[in-house]
Amino acid sequence: MRAFLSIFLACWLFNLFLPWWGSVIPALFIAAWMLDKSLAGFMIGFLGSGFAWLVQAGYIHVANQGILTTRIADMMGIGSPLVVLLITFLIGGILGGVSAMTGVLIKQNLLNSQNLEATG
């Protein structure tokens, strides 16, 4: 739960000041620091980053009475602004999940290479 909240808050904060790829940075480092399994890293990164993107997009949707998401939905031929918010959640979630899993795998790789050097 701490990893989820940390990734969520950090991704939300980074999304305020950095471009769309900004949520990769906290998801990668927090997952490498707090998590040990790659599947757990993917799921926690997916949910944390996805909800951060959803909160940000939901705020923008409410702040402009849905004008922007309605126009994007019309432009994409979707029809519903809520589907645009769902797609935003999925894109942010996949981005955060892959980066968190990458962080865990890098940590595992570094630990394995240190163990091999110590025994070899």
MARBA-3410 file (N, C-alpha, C, O; in Angstrom, 1 decimal):
120
0.8,-1.2,0.0,0.0,0.0,0.0,0.9,1.3,0.0,0.5,2.3,-0.6 ~ 2.0,1.2,0.7,2.9,2.4,0.7,3.5,2.6,-0.7,3.6,3.8,-1.1 ~ 3.8,1.6,-1.4,4.3,1.7,-2.7,3.3,2.3,-3.6,3.6,3.2,-4.4 ~ 2.1,1.9,-3.5,1.0,2.4,-4.4,0.8,3.9,-4.1,0.8,4.7,-5.0 ~ 0.7,4.3,-2.8,0.5,5.7,-2.5,1.7,6.5,-2.9,1.5,7.7,-3.4
2.9,6.0,-2.7,4.1,6.8,-3.1,4.1,7.0,-4.6,4.4,8.1,-5.1 ~ 3.8,5.9,-5.4,3.8,6.1,-6.8,2.7,7.0,-7.3,2.9,7.9,-8.1 ~ 1.5,6.8,-6.7,0.4,7.7,-7.1,0.7,9.2,-6.8,0.6,10.0,-7.7 ~ 1.2,9.5,-5.6,1.4,10.9,-5.3,2.6,11.5,-6.1,2.5,12.6,-6.6 ~ 3.6,10.7,-6.3,4.8,11.2,-7.0,4.4,11.4,-8.5,4.8,12.4,-9.1
3.7,10.4,-9.1,3.3,10.6,-10.5,2.4,11.8,-10.7,2.5,12.5,-11.6 ~ 1.5,11.9,-9.7,0.5,13.1,-9.8,1.3,14.4,-9.8,1.1,15.3,-10.5 ~ 2.3,14.5,-8.8,3.1,15.7,-8.7,4.0,15.9,-9.9,4.1,17.0,-10.4 ~ 4.6,14.8,-10.4,5.5,15.0,-11.6,4.6,15.4,-12.9,5.1,16.1,-13.7 ~ 3.4,14.9,-12.9,2.5,15.2,-14.1,2.1,16.7,-14.1,1.7,17.2,-15.1
2.2,17.3,-13.0,1.9,18.8,-12.9,3.0,19.6,-13.6,2.7,20.7,-14.1 ~ 4.2,19.1,-13.5,5.3,20.0,-13.9,6.1,19.4,-15.1,6.8,20.2,-15.8 ~ 6.0,18.2,-15.4,6.8,17.6,-16.5,5.8,17.1,-17.6,4.6,17.0,-17.4 ~ 6.4,16.8,-18.8,5.6,16.2,-19.9,5.0,14.9,-19.5,5.1,14.4,-18.4 ~ 4.3,14.3,-20.5,3.6,13.0,-20.2,4.5,11.9,-19.7,4.1,11.0,-19.0
5.8,11.9,-20.1,6.7,10.9,-19.7,7.2,11.0,-18.3,8.0,10.2,-17.8 ~ 6.8,12.1,-17.6,7.3,12.4,-16.3,7.0,11.4,-15.2,7.7,11.2,-14.2 ~ 5.9,10.6,-15.4,5.5,9.6,-14.4,6.3,8.4,-14.5,6.2,7.5,-13.6 ~ 7.2,8.2,-15.5,8.1,7.1,-15.6,9.1,7.2,-14.5,9.5,6.2,-13.9 ~ 9.6,8.4,-14.2,10.7,8.5,-13.2,10.3,8.1,-11.8,11.1,7.2,-11.3
9.3,8.6,-11.2,9.0,8.1,-9.9,8.5,6.6,-9.8,8.9,5.9,-8.9 ~ 7.8,6.1,-10.8,7.4,4.7,-10.8,8.6,3.8,-10.9,8.7,2.8,-10.2 ~ 9.6,4.2,-11.7,10.8,3.3,-11.8,11.6,3.3,-10.5,11.9,2.2,-10.1 ~ 11.8,4.4,-9.9,12.7,4.5,-8.7,12.0,4.0,-7.5,12.6,3.3,-6.7 ~ 10.7,4.3,-7.3,10.0,3.9,-6.1,9.8,2.3,-6.2,9.9,1.7,-5.1
9.5,1.8,-7.3,9.3,0.3,-7.4,10.6,-0.4,-7.2,10.7,-1.4,-6.5 ~ 11.7,0.2,-7.7,13.0,-0.4,-7.5,13.4,-0.4,-6.0,14.1,-1.3,-5.5 ~ 13.0,0.6,-5.3,13.3,0.8,-3.9,12.4,0.0,-3.0,12.9,-0.6,-2.0 ~ 11.1,-0.1,-3.3,10.1,-0.7,-2.4,9.6,-2.1,-2.7,9.1,-2.8,-1.8 ~ 9.8,-2.5,-4.0,9.2,-3.8,-4.4,10.2,-4.8,-4.8,11.3,-4.5,-5.1
9.8,-6.1,-4.7,10.8,-7.2,-5.0,10.3,-8.1,-6.2,11.2,-8.7,-6.8 ~ 9.1,-8.1,-6.5,8.6,-8.9,-7.6,8.1,-8.1,-8.8,7.5,-7.1,-8.6 ~ 8.4,-8.6,-10.0,8.1,-7.8,-11.2,6.6,-7.7,-11.4,6.2,-6.7,-11.9 ~ 5.9,-8.8,-11.2,4.4,-8.7,-11.4,3.8,-7.7,-10.5,2.9,-7.0,-10.9 ~ 4.2,-7.8,-9.2,3.7,-6.8,-8.2,4.1,-5.4,-8.6,3.3,-4.4,-8.5
5.3,-5.2,-9.1,5.7,-3.9,-9.6,4.9,-3.4,-10.7,4.5,-2.2,-10.8 ~ 4.5,-4.3,-11.7,3.7,-3.9,-12.8,2.3,-3.5,-12.3,1.8,-2.4,-12.7 ~ 1.7,-4.3,-11.5,0.3,-4.0,-11.0,0.3,-2.7,-10.2,-0.6,-1.9,-10.4 ~ 1.2,-2.6,-9.2,1.2,-1.4,-8.4,1.5,-0.1,-9.2,0.9,0.9,-9.0 ~ 2.5,-0.2,-10.1,2.8,0.9,-11.0,1.7,1.2,-11.9,1.4,2.4,-12.2
1.0,0.2,-12.5,-0.2,0.4,-13.3,-1.3,1.2,-12.6,-1.8,2.2,-13.1 ~ -1.6,0.7,-11.4,-2.7,1.3,-10.7,-2.3,2.7,-10.2,-3.1,3.7,-10.3 ~ -1.1,2.8,-9.6,-0.7,4.1,-9.1,-0.6,5.2,-10.1,-1.1,6.3,-10.0 ~ 0.1,4.9,-11.2,0.3,5.9,-12.3,-1.1,6.1,-13.0,-1.4,7.2,-13.4 ~ -1.8,5.0,-13.3,-3.1,5.2,-14.0,-4.1,6.0,-13.2,-4.7,6.9,-13.8
-4.2,5.8,-11.9,-5.1,6.7,-11.1,-4.6,8.1,-11.0,-5.4,9.1,-11.0 ~ -3.2,8.3,-11.0,-2.7,9.7,-11.1,-3.1,10.4,-12.3,-3.5,11.6,-12.3 ~ -3.0,9.7,-13.5,-3.4,10.3,-14.7,-4.9,10.5,-14.8,-5.4,11.5,-15.3 ~ -5.7,9.6,-14.2,-7.2,9.7,-14.2,-7.6,10.9,-13.3,-8.5,11.6,-13.7 ~ -7.0,11.1,-12.2,-7.3,12.2,-11.3,-7.0,13.5,-12.0,-7.8,14.5,-12.0
-5.8,13.6,-12.7,-5.5,14.8,-13.4,-6.5,15.1,-14.6,-6.9,16.2,-14.8 ~ -6.8,14.0,-15.3,-7.7,14.2,-16.5,-9.1,14.5,-16.0,-9.8,15.3,-16.6 ~ -9.5,13.9,-14.9,-10.8,14.1,-14.3,-10.9,15.6,-13.8,-12.0,16.2,-14.0 ~ -9.9,16.1,-13.2,-9.9,17.5,-12.8,-10.0,18.4,-14.0,-10.8,19.4,-13.9 ~ -9.3,18.1,-15.0,-9.4,19.0,-16.2,-10.8,18.9,-16.8,-11.3,19.9,-17.3
-11.4,17.7,-16.8,-12.7,17.5,-17.4,-13.7,18.3,-16.6,-14.6,18.9,-17.2 ~ -13.6,18.3,-15.3,-14.6,19.0,-14.4,-14.3,20.5,-14.5,-15.3,21.3,-14.6 ~ -13.1,20.9,-14.6,-12.7,22.3,-14.6,-13.2,23.1,-15.9,-13.6,24.2,-15.8 ~ -13.3,22.4,-17.0,-13.8,23.0,-18.2,-15.2,22.5,-18.7,-15.5,22.5,-19.8 ~ -15.9,21.9,-17.7,-17.3,21.4,-18.0,-17.3,20.3,-19.1,-18.3,20.2,-19.8
-16.2,19.6,-19.2,-16.2,18.5,-20.2,-16.0,18.9,-21.7,-16.2,18.1,-22.5 ~ -15.7,20.2,-21.9,-15.6,20.6,-23.3,-14.4,19.9,-24.0,-14.6,19.5,-25.1 ~ -13.3,19.9,-23.3,-12.1,19.3,-24.0,-12.2,17.8,-24.2,-12.0,17.3,-25.3 ~ -12.7,17.1,-23.2,-12.9,15.6,-23.4,-14.0,15.3,-24.4,-13.9,14.3,-25.1 ~ -15.0,16.1,-24.5,-16.0,15.9,-25.5,-15.5,16.1,-26.9,-15.8,15.4,-27.8
-14.7,17.2,-27.1,-14.1,17.4,-28.4,-13.1,16.3,-28.8,-13.1,15.9,-29.9 ~ -12.3,15.8,-27.8,-11.4,14.7,-28.1,-12.2,13.5,-28.5,-11.8,12.8,-29.4 ~ -13.3,13.2,-27.7,-14.1,12.0,-28.0,-14.7,12.1,-29.4,-14.8,11.2,-30.2 ~ -15.2,13.3,-29.8,-15.7,13.5,-31.2,-14.6,13.4,-32.2,-14.9,12.8,-33.3 ~ -13.5,13.9,-31.9,-12.4,13.8,-32.9,-11.9,12.3,-33.1,-11.6,12.0,-34.2
-11.9,11.5,-32.0,-11.5,10.1,-32.1,-12.7,9.2,-32.6,-12.5,8.1,-32.8 ~ -13.9,9.8,-32.7,-15.1,9.0,-33.1,-15.6,8.1,-32.0,-16.2,7.1,-32.3 ~ -15.3,8.4,-30.7,-15.7,7.6,-29.6,-17.1,7.9,-29.2,-17.9,7.0,-28.9 ~ -17.4,9.2,-29.0,-18.7,9.6,-28.7,-18.9,9.9,-27.2,-19.7,10.8,-26.9 ~ -18.2,9.3,-26.3,-18.4,9.6,-24.9,-17.1,10.1,-24.3,-16.0,9.5,-24.5
-17.2,11.2,-23.6,-15.9,11.7,-22.9,-15.5,10.8,-21.8,-14.3,10.8,-21.4 ~ -16.3,10.0,-21.2,-15.9,9.0,-20.2,-15.0,8.0,-20.7,-14.1,7.5,-20.0 ~ -15.2,7.6,-22.0,-14.3,6.6,-22.6,-12.9,7.3,-22.8,-11.9,6.6,-22.7 ~ -12.8,8.6,-23.1,-11.6,9.3,-23.2,-10.8,9.2,-21.8,-9.6,9.0,-21.8 ~ -11.6,9.4,-20.7,-11.0,9.3,-19.4,-10.5,7.9,-19.1,-9.4,7.7,-18.5
-11.2,6.8,-19.6,-10.8,5.5,-19.4,-9.5,5.2,-20.2,-8.6,4.5,-19.7 ~ -9.5,5.7,-21.4,-8.3,5.5,-22.3,-7.1,6.2,-21.6,-6.0,5.7,-21.7 ~ -7.3,7.4,-21.1,-6.2,8.1,-20.4,-5.7,7.3,-19.2,-4.5,7.2,-19.0 ~ -6.6,6.6,-18.4,-6.2,5.8,-17.3,-5.4,4.6,-17.8,-4.4,4.3,-17.2 ~ -5.8,4.0,-18.9,-5.1,2.8,-19.5,-3.7,3.2,-20.0,-2.7,2.5,-19.7
-3.6,4.3,-20.7,-2.3,4.8,-21.2,-1.3,5.1,-20.0,-0.2,4.7,-20.0 ~ -1.8,5.9,-19.0,-1.0,6.2,-17.9,-0.7,4.9,-17.1,0.4,4.8,-16.5 ~ -1.6,4.0,-17.0,-1.4,2.8,-16.2,-0.3,1.9,-16.9,0.6,1.4,-16.2 ~ -0.4,1.7,-18.2,0.6,0.9,-18.9,2.0,1.6,-18.8,3.0,0.9,-18.6 ~ 2.0,2.9,-18.9,3.3,3.6,-18.8,3.9,3.4,-17.4,5.1,3.1,-17.3
3.1,3.6,-16.4,3.6,3.4,-15.0,3.9,1.9,-14.7,4.9,1.6,-14.0 ~ 3.1,1.0,-15.2,3.3,-0.4,-14.9,4.6,-0.9,-15.6,5.4,-1.6,-14.9 ~ 4.9,-0.6,-16.8,6.1,-1.0,-17.5,7.3,-0.4,-16.8,8.3,-1.0,-16.6 ~ 7.2,0.9,-16.4,8.4,1.6,-15.8,8.6,1.0,-14.4,9.8,0.8,-14.0 ~ 7.6,0.7,-13.7,7.8,0.1,-12.3,8.4,-1.3,-12.5,9.2,-1.7,-11.7
7.9,-2.1,-13.4,8.4,-3.4,-13.6,9.9,-3.4,-14.0,10.7,-4.2,-13.6 ~ 10.2,-2.4,-14.9,11.6,-2.2,-15.3,12.5,-1.9,-14.1,13.6,-2.4,-14.0 ~ 12.0,-1.0,-13.2,12.7,-0.7,-12.0,13.0,-2.0,-11.1,14.1,-2.1,-10.6 ~ 12.0,-2.8,-10.9,12.2,-4.0,-10.1,13.2,-5.0,-10.8,14.0,-5.6,-10.2 ~ 13.0,-5.1,-12.1,13.9,-6.0,-12.9,15.4,-5.5,-12.9,16.3,-6.3,-12.8
15.6,-4.2,-13.0,16.9,-3.7,-12.9,17.5,-4.0,-11.5,18.7,-4.4,-11.4 ~ 16.7,-3.8,-10.4,17.2,-4.1,-9.1,17.5,-5.6,-9.0,18.6,-5.9,-8.4 ~ 16.7,-6.5,-9.5,17.0,-7.9,-9.4,18.2,-8.2,-10.2,19.0,-9.0,-9.7 ~ 18.4,-7.6,-11.3,19.6,-7.9,-12.2,20.9,-7.4,-11.4,21.9,-8.1,-11.5 ~ 20.8,-6.2,-10.8,22.0,-5.7,-10.1,22.3,-6.6,-8.9,23.5,-6.9,-8.6
21.3,-7.1,-8.2,21.5,-8.0,-7.0,22.1,-9.3,-7.5,23.0,-9.8,-6.8 ~ 21.6,-9.8,-8.6,22.1,-11.1,-9.1,23.6,-11.0,-9.6,24.4,-11.9,-9.3 ~ 23.9,-9.9,-10.2,25.3,-9.7,-10.7,26.2,-9.5,-9.5,27.4,-9.9,-9.5 ~ 25.8,-8.9,-8.4,26.6,-8.7,-7.2,26.8,-10.1,-6.6,27.9,-10.4,-6.1 ~ 25.8,-10.9,-6.5,25.9,-12.3,-5.9,26.8,-13.1,-6.8,27.6,-13.9,-6.2
26.8,-13.0,-8.1,27.7,-13.8,-8.9,29.1,-13.4,-8.7,30.0,-14.2,-8.7 ~ 29.4,-12.1,-8.6,30.7,-11.6,-8.4,31.3,-12.0,-7.0,32.5,-12.3,-6.9 ~ 30.4,-12.1,-6.0,30.8,-12.5,-4.7,31.2,-14.0,-4.6,32.1,-14.4,-3.9 ~ 30.4,-14.8,-5.4,30.7,-16.2,-5.3,31.7,-16.7,-6.4,32.3,-17.7,-6.2 ~ 31.9,-15.8,-7.4,32.8,-16.3,-8.5,34.2,-15.8,-8.3,35.0,-16.1,-9.1
END
